[in-house]
């Protein structure tokens, strides 16, 4: 009987369990990091669009000295954003001159609606979804 066991080749149950545990630990570390990269990439579309809208407002203010009569719709036309961006995001500008630019995701957005990315002129920085707020894996 011992001759039979010595000739067998393969992995023991312990060895297989150790490998499975190591893979699970690596996955537990890698998946959240990957999800943050995905969210950052999705938010980059909104950041780019906000940047174009900001430039449109700046050009209008430089030409006319004010942004009182300039609307978000005017800025969207001047910025010439792509159709997919306009489907994925709704834009809002607060203040005249603008103090805050907000992009809110629509139901067409792959991560769902209601995510906000905003640019605060005073801070000169982007905030919100994919920038400093990330989806909690437990919420999904």
Beta strands, then each sheet from edge to edge (+ up, - down):
strand 1: 89-94
strand 2: 100-105
strand 3: 116-120
strand 4: 125-128
sheet 1: 1+ 2- 3+ 4-
end
